[in-house]
Structures are given as C-alpha cells and as structure tokens.
C-alpha cells in the first residue's frame, strides 16, 4: 500500500507564508500526477494546484502568483509554497498523487490525511 503524509499547516496572519509538504511512502514504482486540493467549511473541494509527470503546472485563478507547487522526485515529496496568504485561503488542504505500484500501466489514486490552514485577518 501507499501512504501520503502531510505536514506544514498551521495558523498564520494575513500576508504570511506557509509551506505544505506531502511525502509518499510504500510500494511505489513511479508517480504520475501530483496535486493539492482544499476544502473550506460548507464548500466544495477544489483543485488548488497540480503538477504533471512532465512538469506542467496548473493553478486555480485565485492563487496564481501567490502559490507554487513543486516536487522532489528523490524524496517522493510534493510541496505547496503559499505566500501572501488571505483569510479566503483558510481550508483543509489535501495532497493527491496517482501512483504506479508495479511495472504495469495501472495508476492508483492516493490522498493525504489533510492539514488545516487558518489565515487570520
């Protein structure tokens, strides 16, 4: 099995920064897509940032210019650098990876446990 372990959430004031980390462990042959999602109370979960195997990135419009997704392939870790945080960014943040666990062409979806990000005004 594969496990994604998140860290880096917390409480910050508006304008501050946080860096989220998500490390994959277990039986991993390769990792395809990586992404970060968030869900605020009473709202639908939304895609915040994604990073494909080929290095392409995509961000929700509200975080463009403030958030950066990156990875360390050797550590099997994806990061989300969050700058200029706003109260509207308050949510539980989840990482997601699609992982191949063998030499076959099947990729399975895995999610982190979620980490709370709270931005005060």
C-alpha positions as CSV (number, residue, x, y, z in Angstrom):
1,X,0.0,0.0,0.0
2,X,0.9,3.7,-0.4
3,X,0.6,6.3,2.2
4,X,0.8,10.1,1.8
5,X,1.8,12.0,4.9
6,X,1.2,15.8,5.0
7,X,2.8,18.4,7.2
8,X,3.2,22.2,7.3
9,X,-0.2,23.5,8.1
10,X,-0.9,26.0,10.8
11,X,-2.2,29.4,11.8
12,X,-0.8,32.5,10.2
13,X,-1.8,36.1,9.8
14,X,-2.9,37.6,6.5
15,X,0.1,38.3,4.3
16,X,2.1,35.5,5.8
17,X,3.5,32.3,4.3
18,X,3.4,28.6,4.8
19,X,4.9,25.6,3.0
20,X,3.0,22.3,2.9
21,X,4.8,19.0,2.3
22,X,3.4,15.7,1.3
23,X,5.7,12.6,1.3
24,X,4.7,9.3,-0.3
25,X,5.9,6.0,1.2
26,X,5.2,2.4,0.4
27,X,5.4,0.3,-2.7
28,X,6.0,2.9,-5.4
29,X,7.1,2.2,-8.9
30,X,6.5,5.7,-10.2
31,X,4.4,8.7,-9.5
32,X,2.4,10.4,-12.2
33,X,0.4,13.4,-11.3
34,X,0.6,15.3,-8.1
35,X,-1.8,17.9,-6.8
36,X,-3.1,19.9,-3.9
37,X,-6.8,20.4,-3.1
38,X,-8.6,22.3,-0.4
39,X,-12.0,22.3,1.2
40,X,-13.4,25.1,3.3
41,X,-16.4,24.5,5.6
42,X,-19.6,24.3,3.7
43,X,-17.9,24.5,0.3
44,X,-16.9,22.0,-2.4
45,X,-13.4,20.7,-2.5
46,X,-11.5,22.5,-5.2
47,X,-8.2,21.9,-7.0
48,X,-5.6,24.4,-5.9
49,X,-2.5,23.3,-7.9
50,X,-1.4,20.4,-9.9
51,X,1.9,19.1,-11.3
52,X,2.0,16.5,-14.0
53,X,4.7,14.0,-14.6
54,X,6.0,16.1,-17.5
55,X,6.4,19.2,-15.3
56,X,3.3,21.1,-16.4
57,X,1.5,23.1,-13.7
58,X,-2.0,24.5,-13.3
59,X,-3.4,26.7,-10.6
60,X,-6.8,27.9,-9.6
61,X,-7.1,31.5,-10.6
62,X,-7.4,32.8,-7.0
63,X,-3.9,31.6,-6.1
64,X,-2.0,32.4,-9.2
65,X,1.1,34.4,-8.4
66,X,0.9,33.5,-4.7
67,X,1.2,29.7,-4.6
68,X,3.8,27.5,-6.2
69,X,3.7,23.7,-6.5
70,X,7.0,21.8,-6.7
71,X,8.4,18.3,-6.1
72,X,11.5,16.4,-5.1
73,X,11.5,13.2,-7.0
74,X,14.2,11.6,-4.9
75,X,12.2,12.2,-1.7
76,X,8.9,11.4,-3.4
77,X,7.5,14.6,-2.0
78,X,5.3,17.4,-3.3
79,X,5.3,20.9,-1.9
80,X,3.0,23.8,-1.9
81,X,4.6,27.2,-1.1
82,X,1.9,29.6,-0.1
83,X,2.7,33.3,0.0
84,X,0.6,36.4,0.7
85,X,-2.0,34.3,2.4
86,X,-5.5,35.6,2.7
87,X,-8.4,34.7,5.0
88,X,-10.1,33.2,2.0
89,X,-7.3,30.6,1.8
90,X,-8.5,29.1,5.1
91,X,-9.3,25.4,4.5
92,X,-8.2,21.9,5.0
93,X,-5.6,21.1,2.4
94,X,-5.2,17.6,0.9
95,X,-2.5,16.3,-1.3
96,X,-3.2,13.8,-4.0
97,X,-1.0,11.6,-6.1
98,X,-1.6,9.0,-8.8
99,X,0.9,6.2,-8.2
100,X,2.0,3.1,-10.2
101,X,2.8,0.3,-7.7
102,X,4.4,-2.1,-10.2
103,X,5.8,-2.3,-13.7
104,X,2.3,-2.4,-15.2
105,X,0.5,0.6,-16.6
106,X,-2.1,1.0,-13.8
107,X,-2.0,4.1,-11.7
108,X,-4.0,4.4,-8.4
109,X,-5.2,7.5,-6.7
110,X,-4.0,8.3,-3.1
111,X,-4.9,11.1,-0.8
112,X,-3.2,12.6,2.2
113,X,-4.9,12.9,5.6
114,X,-5.4,16.7,5.3
115,X,-3.8,19.6,7.1
116,X,-5.5,22.7,8.4
117,X,-4.5,26.1,7.2
118,X,-6.0,29.0,9.0
119,X,-5.4,32.6,8.0
120,X,-6.5,35.3,10.4
121,X,-7.2,38.9,9.5
